[in-house]
Amino acid sequence: MAERPEDLNLPNAVITRIIKEALPDGVNVSKEARRAISQAASVFVLYATSCANNFAMKAKRKTLNAGDVLAAMEEMEFERFLEPLREALEVYKKGQKGKKEVSEQKRKDKEKKTDSENDKSREEEEEEEEEERMEEEPEAENNAEEEEEEEVEN
């Protein structure tokens, strides 16, 4: 675990993208300001995680869940972010459900394809066996006829 907030800095590219999305076009942000925002974001994440962890510990759990984070936001007096956070969480859940459904459908399609290929292989094998039998039958008939002729001759 990191001992200092500086050890947990968020990636600069992520911070830059968030800043650009939050500000109107044409506004420039200095390196120093980006660094300060990055450090502030890291401290916020650590604080929110610590508060959420307290809720999980009270519930005698080791895993933080979304409810813990929402409760932590309220405890930290960030109530105005609760509704946007809930909405974002709902969008995330729907996206995950959609991904799961797509993945499940792909798996089913793959199974159908494999089953259909196996059926085709079985059909081809049966056709080949039938052809071999057909080829063997005339030979067997010829052999039987030859044996009959030999018996008649004897």
C-alpha positions in Angstrom: 0.0 0.0 0.0 1.2 3.5 -0.8 2.4 5.6 2.2 2.0 9.0 0.5 -0.7 10.4 -1.8 2.1 11.3 -4.3 2.6 7.5 -4.7 -0.9 7.2 -6.1 -1.0 9.9 -8.8 -3.5 9.3 -11.5 -2.2 9.1 -15.1 -1.5 12.6 -16.6 -3.4 11.7 -19.8 -6.5 10.9 -17.8 -6.3 14.1 -15.8 -5.7 16.2 -19.0 -8.8 14.6 -20.7 -11.0 15.2 -17.7 -9.9 18.8 -17.5 -10.5 19.4 -21.2 -14.0 17.9 -20.9 -14.8 20.1 -17.9 -13.6 23.4 -19.4 -14.9 25.4 -22.4 -12.8 25.4 -25.6 -9.9 27.8 -25.7 -9.1 27.6 -22.0 -5.5 26.6 -21.3 -4.3 24.9 -18.1 -0.6 25.1 -17.0 1.4 22.1 -16.1 1.5 23.3 -12.5 -2.3 23.5 -12.4 -2.7 20.0 -14.0 -0.2 18.7 -11.3 -2.2 20.3 -8.5 -5.5 18.9 -9.9 -3.9 15.5 -10.2 -2.7 15.6 -6.6 -6.1 16.8 -5.4 -7.8 14.0 -7.3 -5.5 11.4 -5.7 -6.2 12.8 -2.3 -10.0 12.7 -3.0 -9.8 9.1 -4.2 -7.9 8.1 -1.1 -10.4 9.9 1.2 -13.4 8.5 -0.6 -11.9 5.0 -0.4 -11.2 5.3 3.2 -14.7 6.5 4.0 -16.2 3.7 1.9 -14.0 1.2 3.6 -15.3 2.3 7.0 -18.9 1.5 5.8 -17.7 -1.9 4.6 -16.0 -2.6 7.9 -19.1 -1.6 9.9 -21.0 -4.2 7.8 -18.2 -6.7 8.5 -17.2 -7.0 4.8 -13.8 -6.8 3.2 -15.2 -5.8 -0.2 -16.3 -2.3 -1.0 -19.4 -2.0 -3.0 -21.3 0.8 -4.8 -23.5 1.4 -1.7 -20.4 2.0 0.4 -19.1 4.6 -2.1 -22.5 6.3 -2.2 -22.7 6.4 1.6 -19.2 7.8 1.7 -20.0 10.5 -0.7 -22.9 11.5 1.5 -20.8 11.4 4.7 -18.2 13.6 2.9 -21.0 16.1 2.2 -20.9 15.6 -1.6 -24.7 15.0 -1.8 -25.0 16.9 -5.0 -22.9 14.2 -6.7 -25.0 11.3 -5.5 -27.6 11.5 -8.3 -25.1 11.8 -11.1 -23.1 9.0 -9.6 -26.2 6.8 -9.3 -27.0 7.5 -13.0 -23.4 6.7 -14.0 -23.6 3.5 -12.0 -26.9 2.5 -13.7 -25.4 3.2 -17.1 -22.4 1.1 -16.2 -24.5 -1.8 -15.0 -26.6 -1.7 -18.2 -23.4 -1.7 -20.3 -22.1 -4.7 -18.4 -25.4 -6.5 -18.7 -25.3 -5.8 -22.5 -21.8 -7.1 -22.7 -22.7 -10.2 -20.8 -25.7 -10.9 -23.1 -23.5 -10.3 -26.2 -20.9 -12.7 -24.8 -23.5 -15.3 -24.0 -25.0 -15.0 -27.5 -21.6 -15.4 -29.1 -21.0 -18.5 -27.0 -24.3 -20.0 -28.1 -23.7 -19.1 -31.7 -20.2 -20.8 -31.5 -21.8 -23.9 -29.9 -24.4 -24.0 -32.7 -21.7 -23.7 -35.3 -19.7 -26.4 -33.7 -22.7 -28.7 -33.4 -23.6 -28.0 -37.1 -20.0 -28.7 -38.2 -20.1 -31.9 -36.1 -23.4 -32.9 -37.8 -21.9 -32.2 -41.2 -18.9 -34.3 -40.3 -21.1 -37.2 -39.1 -23.1 -37.0 -42.3 -20.0 -37.0 -44.5 -18.6 -40.0 -42.6 -21.9 -41.8 -42.9 -22.0 -41.1 -46.7 -18.4 -42.3 -47.0 -19.3 -45.5 -45.1 -22.4 -46.0 -47.3 -20.2 -45.6 -50.5 -17.7 -48.1 -49.1 -20.5 -50.6 -48.4 -21.9 -50.0 -51.9 -18.5 -50.7 -53.4 -18.0 -53.8 -51.2 -21.4 -55.3 -52.1 -20.8 -55.8 -55.8 -17.4 -57.4 -54.9 -19.2 -59.7 -52.5 -21.8 -60.5 -55.1 -19.1 -61.2 -57.7 -17.3 -63.4 -55.2 -20.5 -65.3 -54.4 -21.2 -65.8 -58.1 -17.6 -67.0 -58.7 -18.0 -69.5 -55.8 -21.3 -70.7 -57.2 -19.7 -71.2 -60.7 -16.8 -73.1 -59.1 -19.3 -75.3 -57.3 -21.2 -75.9 -60.4 -18.0 -76.8 -62.3 -17.0 -79.3 -59.6 
